[in-house]
């Protein structure tokens, strides 16, 4: 009798567990720099794969919504998920040398160790458009 009760509890727990599981959404994404984006989707800045439970998911402001008033979109929002994210500029002075290796990050002619503001005074973040294809 005790064995039957344990089996029954096990199977009931298994059924509840399996019914409450849902597959997380995962996306193949491309990013585009909003400063110079001209609508050309063939040349992404970055390509990555992301799932809902990834930490990166929360850093993207997802744009697809069902708000009253509707959305105007030039891409099929049933196939694509769109959003924006802010990322740190890895080459502030655009000299082709990444900030980690650049002796003059802000390009003002002063070496970083002698510069009062080695990162400059500008906003050193880039706004990126994120366009993801649903899997």
Backbone as JSON Lines, residues from 0, in Angstrom:
{"i":0,"aa":"X","n":[0.82,-1.19,0.0],"ca":[0.0,0.0,0.0],"c":[0.87,1.27,0.0]}
{"i":1,"aa":"X","n":[1.95,1.23,0.82],"ca":[2.84,2.38,0.91],"c":[3.56,2.6,-0.42]}
{"i":2,"aa":"X","n":[3.94,1.52,-1.1],"ca":[4.61,1.61,-2.39],"c":[3.68,2.22,-3.44]}
{"i":3,"aa":"X","n":[2.43,1.81,-3.43],"ca":[1.45,2.35,-4.39],"c":[1.24,3.85,-4.15]}
{"i":4,"aa":"X","n":[1.18,4.24,-2.88],"ca":[1.01,5.65,-2.55],"c":[2.21,6.48,-3.02]}
{"i":5,"aa":"X","n":[3.41,5.96,-2.82],"ca":[4.63,6.65,-3.28],"c":[4.65,6.77,-4.79]}
{"i":6,"aa":"X","n":[4.24,5.71,-5.49],"ca":[4.2,5.75,-6.95],"c":[3.17,6.77,-7.43]}
{"i":7,"aa":"X","n":[2.01,6.79,-6.78],"ca":[0.97,7.73,-7.16],"c":[1.44,9.17,-6.96]}
{"i":8,"aa":"X","n":[2.08,9.46,-5.83],"ca":[2.61,10.79,-5.56],"c":[3.69,11.16,-6.57]}
{"i":9,"aa":"X","n":[4.55,10.22,-6.9],"ca":[5.6,10.47,-7.88],"c":[5.0,10.83,-9.24]}
{"i":10,"aa":"X","n":[4.03,10.04,-9.72],"ca":[3.44,10.31,-11.03],"c":[2.62,11.6,-11.04]}
{"i":11,"aa":"X","n":[1.95,11.9,-9.94],"ca":[1.21,13.16,-9.87],"c":[2.18,14.35,-9.91]}
{"i":12,"aa":"X","n":[3.29,14.24,-9.2],"ca":[4.3,15.3,-9.21],"c":[4.9,15.46,-10.6]}
{"i":13,"aa":"X","n":[5.18,14.35,-11.25],"ca":[5.74,14.38,-12.6],"c":[4.77,15.05,-13.58]}
{"i":14,"aa":"X","n":[3.5,14.72,-13.5],"ca":[2.5,15.32,-14.39],"c":[2.4,16.82,-14.14]}
{"i":15,"aa":"X","n":[2.38,17.23,-12.88],"ca":[2.31,18.67,-12.57],"c":[3.56,19.38,-13.08]}
{"i":16,"aa":"X","n":[4.71,18.79,-12.86],"ca":[5.96,19.38,-13.32],"c":[5.98,19.54,-14.84]}
{"i":17,"aa":"X","n":[5.6,18.51,-15.56],"ca":[5.64,18.56,-17.03],"c":[4.61,19.53,-17.59]}
{"i":18,"aa":"X","n":[3.48,19.69,-16.93],"ca":[2.46,20.63,-17.41],"c":[2.85,22.08,-17.17]}
{"i":19,"aa":"X","n":[3.69,22.33,-16.19],"ca":[4.09,23.7,-15.87],"c":[5.34,24.15,-16.6]}
{"i":20,"aa":"X","n":[5.99,23.27,-17.32],"ca":[7.19,23.63,-18.06],"c":[6.8,24.29,-19.37]}
{"i":21,"aa":"X","n":[7.5,25.34,-19.71],"ca":[7.3,25.97,-21.01],"c":[8.68,26.23,-21.6]}
{"i":22,"aa":"X","n":[8.74,26.07,-22.9],"ca":[10.01,26.27,-23.59],"c":[10.3,27.76,-23.66]}
{"i":23,"aa":"X","n":[11.54,28.14,-23.28],"ca":[11.9,29.55,-23.36],"c":[12.1,29.95,-24.81]}
{"i":24,"aa":"X","n":[11.87,31.22,-25.07],"ca":[12.03,31.75,-26.42],"c":[13.5,32.05,-26.67]}
{"i":25,"aa":"X","n":[14.01,31.6,-27.8],"ca":[15.39,31.89,-28.2],"c":[15.37,32.55,-29.58]}
{"i":26,"aa":"X","n":[16.31,33.45,-29.81],"ca":[16.33,34.25,-31.03],"c":[17.73,34.34,-31.61]}
{"i":27,"aa":"X","n":[17.81,34.41,-32.93],"ca":[19.05,34.74,-33.64],"c":[18.99,36.24,-33.93]}
{"i":28,"aa":"X","n":[19.98,37.0,-33.43],"ca":[19.9,38.46,-33.5],"c":[21.06,39.08,-34.28]}
{"i":29,"aa":"X","n":[20.76,40.19,-34.9],"ca":[21.74,41.06,-35.54],"c":[21.6,42.45,-34.91]}
{"i":30,"aa":"X","n":[22.73,43.15,-34.75],"ca":[22.67,44.51,-34.24],"c":[23.21,45.47,-35.29]}
{"i":31,"aa":"X","n":[22.69,46.7,-35.24],"ca":[23.08,47.75,-36.16],"c":[23.29,49.03,-35.37]}
{"i":32,"aa":"X","n":[24.38,49.75,-35.64],"ca":[24.68,51.0,-34.97],"c":[23.7,52.06,-35.43]}
{"i":33,"aa":"X","n":[22.94,52.65,-34.5],"ca":[21.92,53.62,-34.87],"c":[22.5,54.96,-35.35]}
{"i":34,"aa":"X","n":[23.77,55.25,-35.02],"ca":[24.39,56.51,-35.46],"c":[24.54,56.56,-36.98]}
{"i":35,"aa":"X","n":[24.81,55.41,-37.59],"ca":[25.03,55.41,-39.04],"c":[24.16,54.39,-39.77]}
{"i":36,"aa":"X","n":[23.06,53.95,-39.16],"ca":[22.19,52.96,-39.79],"c":[21.39,53.6,-40.91]}
{"i":37,"aa":"X","n":[21.44,53.01,-42.1],"ca":[20.75,53.55,-43.26],"c":[19.65,52.62,-43.77]}
{"i":38,"aa":"X","n":[19.32,51.6,-42.99],"ca":[18.28,50.67,-43.4],"c":[18.81,49.42,-44.05]}
{"i":39,"aa":"X","n":[20.11,49.35,-44.29],"ca":[20.72,48.18,-44.92],"c":[20.88,47.07,-43.87]}
{"i":40,"aa":"X","n":[20.12,46.01,-44.01],"ca":[20.15,44.9,-43.05],"c":[21.15,43.82,-43.42]}
{"i":41,"aa":"X","n":[21.91,44.02,-44.5],"ca":[22.85,42.98,-44.95],"c":[24.2,43.06,-44.25]}
{"i":42,"aa":"X","n":[24.47,44.14,-43.52],"ca":[25.78,44.32,-42.9],"c":[25.65,44.61,-41.4]}
{"i":43,"aa":"X","n":[25.34,43.58,-40.59],"ca":[25.17,43.83,-39.16],"c":[26.5,44.12,-38.46]}
{"i":44,"aa":"X","n":[26.43,44.88,-37.36],"ca":[27.61,45.17,-36.55],"c":[28.01,43.94,-35.74]}
{"i":45,"aa":"X","n":[27.0,43.22,-35.22],"ca":[27.25,42.07,-34.37],"c":[26.14,41.04,-34.6]}
{"i":46,"aa":"X","n":[26.45,39.78,-34.4],"ca":[25.49,38.69,-34.53],"c":[25.58,37.85,-33.27]}
{"i":47,"aa":"X","n":[24.43,37.52,-32.67],"ca":[24.45,36.68,-31.47],"c":[23.16,35.9,-31.34]}
{"i":48,"aa":"X","n":[23.19,34.88,-30.5],"ca":[22.05,34.02,-30.2],"c":[21.68,34.29,-28.75]}
{"i":49,"aa":"X","n":[20.41,34.5,-28.47],"ca":[19.98,34.86,-27.12],"c":[18.7,34.12,-26.75]}
{"i":50,"aa":"X","n":[18.59,33.75,-25.48],"ca":[17.39,33.12,-24.95],"c":[16.86,33.96,-23.79]}
{"i":51,"aa":"X","n":[15.57,33.79,-23.47],"ca":[14.91,34.59,-22.44],"c":[15.63,34.56,-21.09]}
{"i":52,"aa":"X","n":[16.22,33.45,-20.73],"ca":[16.86,33.33,-19.42],"c":[18.29,33.83,-19.4]}
{"i":53,"aa":"X","n":[18.81,34.32,-20.54],"ca":[20.15,34.9,-20.57],"c":[20.14,36.27,-19.91]}
{"i":54,"aa":"X","n":[21.25,36.64,-19.29],"ca":[21.35,37.96,-18.66],"c":[21.2,39.08,-19.67]}
{"i":55,"aa":"X","n":[21.68,38.87,-20.88],"ca":[21.63,39.9,-21.92],"c":[20.2,40.27,-22.29]}
{"i":56,"aa":"X","n":[19.26,39.34,-22.12],"ca":[17.85,39.58,-22.5],"c":[17.31,40.84,-21.83]}
{"i":57,"aa":"X","n":[17.67,41.06,-20.57],"ca":[17.14,42.2,-19.82],"c":[17.81,43.52,-20.21]}
{"i":58,"aa":"X","n":[18.91,43.48,-20.94],"ca":[19.58,44.71,-21.36],"c":[19.04,45.24,-22.69]}
{"i":59,"aa":"X","n":[18.11,44.52,-23.27],"ca":[17.5,44.95,-24.54],"c":[16.1,45.46,-24.25]}
{"i":60,"aa":"X","n":[15.77,46.61,-24.78],"ca":[14.42,47.16,-24.65],"c":[13.65,46.66,-25.86]}
{"i":61,"aa":"X","n":[12.83,45.65,-25.64],"ca":[12.11,45.02,-26.74],"c":[10.98,45.92,-27.21]}
{"i":62,"aa":"X","n":[10.85,46.07,-28.53],"ca":[9.91,47.02,-29.11],"c":[8.59,46.44,-29.54]}
{"i":63,"aa":"X","n":[8.47,45.14,-29.72],"ca":[7.2,44.57,-30.16],"c":[6.2,44.63,-29.02]}
{"i":64,"aa":"X","n":[5.04,45.2,-29.28],"ca":[4.02,45.28,-28.25],"c":[2.64,45.26,-28.89]}
{"i":65,"aa":"X","n":[1.67,45.04,-28.07],"ca":[0.28,45.03,-28.54],"c":[-0.46,46.24,-27.99]}
{"i":66,"aa":"X","n":[0.23,47.35,-27.85],"ca":[-0.39,48.55,-27.31],"c":[-1.48,49.06,-28.24]}
{"i":67,"aa":"X","n":[-2.49,49.67,-27.63],"ca":[-3.56,50.28,-28.43],"c":[-2.96,51.41,-29.25]}
{"i":68,"aa":"X","n":[-3.36,51.52,-30.48],"ca":[-2.84,52.54,-31.37],"c":[-1.98,51.94,-32.46]}
{"i":69,"aa":"X","n":[-1.49,50.74,-32.23],"ca":[-0.76,50.01,-33.24],"c":[0.67,50.47,-33.42]}
{"i":70,"aa":"X","n":[1.39,49.71,-34.2],"ca":[2.78,50.01,-34.53],"c":[2.93,50.04,-36.04]}
{"i":71,"aa":"X","n":[3.75,50.94,-36.52],"ca":[4.09,50.96,-37.94],"c":[5.46,50.3,-38.06]}
{"i":72,"aa":"X","n":[5.55,49.27,-38.88],"ca":[6.82,48.56,-39.02],"c":[7.07,48.23,-40.48]}
{"i":73,"aa":"X","n":[8.33,48.29,-40.86],"ca":[8.71,47.95,-42.23],"c":[9.16,46.5,-42.34]}
{"i":74,"aa":"X","n":[9.18,45.78,-41.22],"ca":[9.51,44.37,-41.24],"c":[8.35,43.6,-40.62]}
{"i":75,"aa":"X","n":[8.28,42.33,-40.9],"ca":[7.2,41.47,-40.42],"c":[7.42,41.17,-38.94]}
{"i":76,"aa":"X","n":[6.62,41.78,-38.06],"ca":[6.79,41.61,-36.62],"c":[6.29,40.26,-36.12]}
{"i":77,"aa":"X","n":[5.64,39.48,-36.98],"ca":[5.28,38.11,-36.58],"c":[6.47,37.18,-36.75]}
{"i":78,"aa":"X","n":[7.44,37.59,-37.57],"ca":[8.64,36.78,-37.81],"c":[9.84,37.29,-37.04]}
{"i":79,"aa":"X","n":[9.9,38.59,-36.81],"ca":[11.06,39.21,-36.18],"c":[10.68,39.87,-34.86]}
{"i":80,"aa":"X","n":[11.62,39.9,-33.93],"ca":[11.5,40.61,-32.66],"c":[12.5,41.76,-32.72]}
{"i":81,"aa":"X","n":[12.07,42.96,-32.42],"ca":[12.95,44.12,-32.51],"c":[13.15,44.76,-31.14]}
{"i":82,"aa":"X","n":[14.26,45.46,-30.99],"ca":[14.53,46.16,-29.74],"c":[15.74,47.06,-29.89]}
{"i":83,"aa":"X","n":[16.1,47.69,-28.79],"ca":[17.25,48.57,-28.74],"c":[18.08,48.22,-27.51]}
{"i":84,"aa":"X","n":[19.38,48.48,-27.59],"ca":[20.24,48.34,-26.43],"c":[21.34,49.39,-26.5]}
{"i":85,"aa":"X","n":[21.82,49.75,-25.34],"ca":[22.92,50.71,-25.24],"c":[24.17,49.93,-24.84]}
{"i":86,"aa":"X","n":[25.23,50.06,-25.63],"ca":[26.49,49.37,-25.34],"c":[27.61,50.39,-25.29]}
{"i":87,"aa":"X","n":[28.63,50.05,-24.53],"ca":[29.78,50.95,-24.42],"c":[30.57,50.93,-25.73]}
{"i":88,"aa":"X","n":[30.99,52.11,-26.17],"ca":[31.79,52.24,-27.39],"c":[33.18,51.67,-27.13]}
{"i":89,"aa":"X","n":[33.57,50.65,-27.87],"ca":[34.87,50.01,-27.64],"c":[36.01,50.71,-28.39]}
{"i":90,"aa":"X","n":[35.71,51.76,-29.15],"ca":[36.74,52.57,-29.82],"c":[36.24,54.02,-29.86]}
{"i":91,"aa":"X","n":[36.4,54.72,-28.76],"ca":[35.82,56.06,-28.59],"c":[36.3,57.04,-29.65]}
{"i":92,"aa":"X","n":[37.6,57.04,-29.97],"ca":[38.13,58.02,-30.92],"c":[38.14,57.52,-32.37]}
{"i":93,"aa":"X","n":[37.58,56.35,-32.61],"ca":[37.45,55.79,-33.96],"c":[38.78,55.71,-34.71]}
{"i":94,"aa":"X","n":[39.86,55.37,-33.98],"ca":[41.16,55.26,-34.63],"c":[41.5,53.82,-35.02]}
{"i":95,"aa":"X","n":[40.57,52.9,-34.78],"ca":[40.79,51.5,-35.13],"c":[41.48,50.7,-34.04]}
{"i":96,"aa":"X","n":[41.83,51.35,-32.93],"ca":[42.47,50.67,-31.8],"c":[41.44,50.58,-30.68]}
{"i":97,"aa":"X","n":[41.17,49.36,-30.21],"ca":[40.2,49.19,-29.14],"c":[40.66,49.93,-27.89]}
{"i":98,"aa":"X","n":[39.72,50.46,-27.13],"ca":[40.03,51.25,-25.94],"c":[40.97,50.51,-24.99]}
{"i":99,"aa":"X","n":[40.81,49.2,-24.83],"ca":[41.67,48.42,-23.92],"c":[43.14,48.49,-24.3]}
{"i":100,"aa":"X","n":[43.44,48.69,-25.59],"ca":[44.82,48.72,-26.07],"c":[45.28,50.1,-26.5]}
{"i":101,"aa":"X","n":[44.4,51.08,-26.44],"ca":[44.68,52.43,-26.95],"c":[45.37,53.28,-25.88]}
{"i":102,"aa":"X","n":[46.55,53.84,-26.2],"ca":[47.26,54.71,-25.26],"c":[46.61,56.09,-25.13]}
{"i":103,"aa":"X","n":[45.77,56.45,-26.11],"ca":[45.06,57.74,-26.08],"c":[43.61,57.45,-26.47]}
{"i":104,"aa":"X","n":[42.82,57.02,-25.51],"ca":[41.45,56.55,-25.77],"c":[40.6,57.61,-26.44]}
{"i":105,"aa":"X","n":[40.65,58.85,-25.94],"ca":[39.76,59.89,-26.46],"c":[40.33,60.66,-27.65]}
{"i":106,"aa":"X","n":[41.59,60.38,-28.05],"ca":[42.16,61.0,-29.25],"c":[42.48,62.47,-29.11]}
{"i":107,"aa":"X","n":[42.74,62.93,-27.88],"ca":[43.05,64.35,-27.69],"c":[44.55,64.65,-27.71]}
{"i":108,"aa":"X","n":[45.38,63.67,-27.99],"ca":[46.82,63.87,-28.06],"c":[47.54,63.66,-26.74]}
{"i":109,"aa":"X","n":[46.82,63.45,-25.66],"ca":[47.42,63.2,-24.35],"c":[47.33,61.71,-24.04]}
{"i":110,"aa":"X","n":[48.44,61.15,-23.56],"ca":[48.4,59.74,-23.17],"c":[47.46,59.58,-21.98]}
{"i":111,"aa":"X","n":[46.83,58.42,-21.89],"ca":[45.82,58.17,-20.86],"c":[46.34,58.42,-19.44]}
{"i":112,"aa":"X","n":[47.58,58.02,-19.15],"ca":[48.09,58.19,-17.79],"c":[48.37,59.65,-17.43]}
{"i":113,"aa":"X","n":[48.41,60.55,-18.42],"ca":[48.62,61.97,-18.17],"c":[47.36,62.79,-18.44]}
{"i":114,"aa":"X","n":[46.28,62.12,-18.79],"ca":[45.03,62.79,-19.19],"c":[44.06,62.83,-18.02]}
{"i":115,"aa":"X","n":[43.53,64.01,-17.7],"ca":[42.54,64.14,-16.62],"c":[41.24,63.43,-16.97]}
{"i":116,"aa":"X","n":[40.94,63.32,-18.26],"ca":[39.72,62.65,-18.71],"c":[40.07,61.73,-19.88]}
{"i":117,"aa":"X","n":[40.67,60.58,-19.6],"ca":[41.12,59.71,-20.69],"c":[39.98,59.2,-21.58]}
{"i":118,"aa":"X","n":[38.75,59.17,-21.04],"ca":[37.61,58.72,-21.84],"c":[36.85,59.87,-22.48]}
{"i":119,"aa":"X","n":[37.37,61.08,-22.34],"ca":[36.71,62.24,-22.92],"c":[35.5,62.66,-22.12]}
{"i":120,"aa":"X","n":[34.77,63.63,-22.64],"ca":[33.6,64.16,-21.94],"c":[32.3,63.83,-22.67]}
{"i":121,"aa":"X","n":[32.4,63.1,-23.75],"ca":[31.21,62.75,-24.53],"c":[30.52,61.53,-23.94]}
{"i":122,"aa":"X","n":[29.31,61.28,-24.39],"ca":[28.6,60.06,-24.04],"c":[29.27,58.92,-24.81]}
{"i":123,"aa":"X","n":[29.85,57.99,-24.1],"ca":[30.63,56.93,-24.74],"c":[29.83,55.63,-24.91]}
{"i":124,"aa":"X","n":[28.55,55.78,-25.15],"ca":[27.7,54.62,-25.41],"c":[27.11,54.72,-26.81]}
{"i":125,"aa":"X","n":[26.84,53.58,-27.37],"ca":[26.26,53.5,-28.71],"c":[24.88,52.89,-28.58]}
{"i":126,"aa":"X","n":[23.9,53.48,-29.23],"ca":[22.56,52.91,-29.29],"c":[22.51,51.96,-30.48]}
{"i":127,"aa":"X","n":[22.15,50.72,-30.2],"ca":[22.08,49.71,-31.26],"c":[20.65,49.25,-31.48]}
{"i":128,"aa":"X","n":[20.29,49.09,-32.74],"ca":[19.03,48.46,-33.12],"c":[19.27,46.96,-33.12]}
{"i":129,"aa":"X","n":[18.38,46.21,-32.47],"ca":[18.5,44.75,-32.41],"c":[17.31,44.17,-33.18]}
{"i":130,"aa":"X","n":[17.61,43.36,-34.19],"ca":[16.58,42.68,-34.97],"c":[16.85,41.19,-34.88]}
{"i":131,"aa":"X","n":[15.89,40.47,-34.33],"ca":[16.07,39.04,-34.08],"c":[15.03,38.23,-34.84]}
{"i":132,"aa":"X","n":[15.46,37.08,-35.33],"ca":[14.55,36.17,-36.0],"c":[14.15,35.08,-35.03]}
{"i":133,"aa":"X","n":[12.85,34.84,-34.95],"ca":[12.33,33.81,-34.06],"c":[12.73,32.43,-34.57]}
{"i":134,"aa":"X","n":[13.05,31.55,-33.62],"ca":[13.42,30.16,-34.0],"c":[12.2,29.26,-33.96]}
